[in-house]
Amino acid sequence: MGGGRSLGKVIRTTLVCALVLLLVFVVGGYFWIGSRLTTTEAFSDYPGRPEETPGTDWLLVGSDSREGLTAAERKRLATGSVGGRRTDTVMLLHIPRDGRPTLVSLPRDSYVPIDGHGRNKLNAAYAFGGPELLVKTVEQVTGIRIDHYMEIGFGGFVDIVDAIGGVEICVKQNIKDPKAGINLKKGCQVMDGGTALGYVRTRATGAIPDLERTQRQRQFLAALVSKAASPGTLLNPFSSVPLALSAADAVTVDPGTGPIDLLRLALAMRDKPISTAVPIGALPTINGMAVVKWDTEKALRLFNALKEDRPVPKDVLSNK
């Protein structure tokens, strides 16, 4: 009997020690990953800034930064060697208090007012004033206060996709684009990081290439986050650890965003979000620039629904 009690005590002690070690590992990992995140100032207080609203709103930005890529990697990924950073992708993600999130593409060629610079393409805001002016511009044209900012460059995107063993995507048509470094056949296939980068960058499809491109970007982001947040990834240290390391090194966030916020983002998108582009009204050429003008009435209804944390009217949703 004494032996049984001793064995039970040993088991309990072992379990307690294991739980303590797990707690130390989790807490230590949290602070370690947080210390690796690159931060940038993205928010500014200005007169008339939108008030806080229910739910959580993220501005997700893909930049064309080649930072960290070697000459060989730039050649393999067909990225070219342009210096600096420009916004290649801009998306607004609204996570409601209850229900599915909504992911909205804001075309980079959207013709919008930019404080201090008149009207111009949306991506010009980033060129003029970095993340702060881009966030301010998005807040002013949507009426939605942004809570979190996240940006990723070409190299970081490739690393994250490769860290989880690629992502399965169903391609609607054959796509051959030497400029993006891809030659894809129609059908479902697992894409590695380099192929995925070409897939979301190519303009070689559709009558309106940039709008087709935003649809592919939303499709891929949803598939990527769904796999990254799946139990098969999170509970497998051989995939979750490389993913955490790659994500921490790949993304730039505002100073108020930490690992827990990124985890909440991933978990919220585990089930496919409602995906849409901002409603388009016209595609004129202004001052020699091909631009995108929003459908003002439908865009207002879309953003008001998000601001009020209620379902978006179906007639303003678009797959473009």
Beta strands, then each sheet from edge to edge (+ up, - down):
strand 1: 38-39
strand 2: 56-63
strand 3: 87-95
strand 4: 102-105
strand 5: 111-114
strand 6: 118-121
strand 7: 148-152
strand 8: 167-171
strand 9: 175-177
strand 10: 182-184
strand 11: 187-191
strand 12: 251-253
strand 13: 274-277
strand 14: 280-282
strand 15: 285-286
strand 16: 289-290
strand 17: 293-294
sheet 1: 1+ 12+ 7- 2- 3+ 4- 13-
sheet 2: 5+ 6-
sheet 3: 8+ 11-
sheet 4: 9+ 10-
sheet 5: 14+ 17-
sheet 6: 15+ 16-
end
